[in-house]
């Protein structure tokens, strides 16, 4: 399952992918995103249940900062999250 999930995610994030998801379109067009209702809810539920969810929490906080105008949308904003996810994957 993990292998299939990571393969799917890799296909969805390849540089040649056409278009963006709704959250990406919101961010790129300067609209407030629905991050709190997606990743924010997952993070809150995980934390409530004692399940570590650092990627969801981190992504939520980054996008909220973009929504607030503190950060400009840029792939570098998530570089540390990507590195953390890769490190976590290697440890398994």
C-alpha positions as CSV (number, residue, x, y, z in Angstrom):
1,X,0.0,0.0,0.0
2,X,2.8,2.5,0.9
3,X,4.6,1.8,-2.3
4,X,1.4,2.4,-4.4
5,X,0.5,5.5,-2.5
6,X,3.9,7.0,-2.9
7,X,3.9,6.1,-6.7
8,X,0.5,7.8,-7.0
9,X,1.7,10.9,-5.2
10,X,4.8,11.1,-7.3
11,X,2.7,11.0,-10.5
12,X,0.5,13.8,-9.1
13,X,3.4,16.1,-8.3
14,X,5.6,15.6,-11.4
15,X,6.8,18.8,-12.9
16,X,4.9,18.0,-16.1
17,X,1.5,17.7,-14.4
18,X,-1.1,19.9,-16.0
19,X,-3.1,22.2,-13.8
20,X,-3.3,22.4,-10.1
21,X,-5.7,21.2,-7.4
22,X,-8.2,23.6,-6.0
23,X,-6.0,24.6,-3.1
24,X,-3.1,25.3,-5.5
25,X,-5.4,27.4,-7.7
26,X,-6.6,29.4,-4.6
27,X,-3.0,30.1,-3.5
28,X,-1.8,31.1,-7.0
29,X,-4.8,33.4,-7.5
30,X,-4.5,35.1,-4.1
31,X,-7.7,33.6,-2.7
32,X,-8.0,32.3,0.8
33,X,-7.6,28.5,0.6
34,X,-9.6,25.7,2.3
35,X,-6.4,24.4,4.0
36,X,-7.9,24.5,7.5
37,X,-10.8,22.3,6.4
38,X,-8.5,19.7,4.8
39,X,-5.0,19.4,6.2
40,X,-5.9,21.4,9.3
41,X,-8.7,19.0,10.2
42,X,-6.4,16.0,9.7
43,X,-3.7,17.6,11.8
44,X,-6.2,18.5,14.6
45,X,-7.7,14.9,14.6
46,X,-4.3,13.3,14.6
47,X,-3.1,15.5,17.5
48,X,-6.4,14.8,19.4
49,X,-5.8,11.0,19.0
50,X,-2.1,11.3,19.8
51,X,-1.0,10.4,16.2
52,X,2.0,12.4,15.0
53,X,1.0,14.6,12.0
54,X,3.9,17.0,11.5
55,X,3.6,17.2,7.7
56,X,-0.1,18.1,7.8
57,X,0.4,20.6,10.6
58,X,3.4,22.1,8.8
59,X,1.6,22.4,5.5
60,X,-1.4,24.0,7.2
61,X,0.8,26.6,8.9
62,X,2.7,27.4,5.7
63,X,-0.5,27.9,3.6
64,X,-2.1,29.9,6.4
65,X,0.9,32.2,6.2
66,X,0.5,32.5,2.5
67,X,-3.3,33.2,2.9
68,X,-2.4,36.0,5.4
69,X,0.1,37.5,3.0
70,X,3.1,36.8,5.2
71,X,4.7,34.4,2.6
72,X,4.6,34.5,-1.2
73,X,3.6,31.3,-2.9
74,X,6.7,29.4,-3.9
75,X,7.8,25.7,-3.9
76,X,10.7,26.6,-1.6
77,X,8.2,27.1,1.2
78,X,7.6,23.4,1.5
79,X,11.2,22.2,0.9
80,X,11.7,21.5,4.7
81,X,8.5,19.5,4.8
82,X,9.5,17.5,1.7
83,X,12.9,16.7,3.3
84,X,11.3,15.7,6.6
85,X,8.8,13.4,4.8
86,X,11.7,11.8,2.8
87,X,13.7,11.3,6.1
88,X,10.7,9.8,7.8
89,X,10.2,7.4,4.8
90,X,13.8,6.3,4.9
91,X,13.5,5.5,8.6
92,X,10.7,3.0,8.0
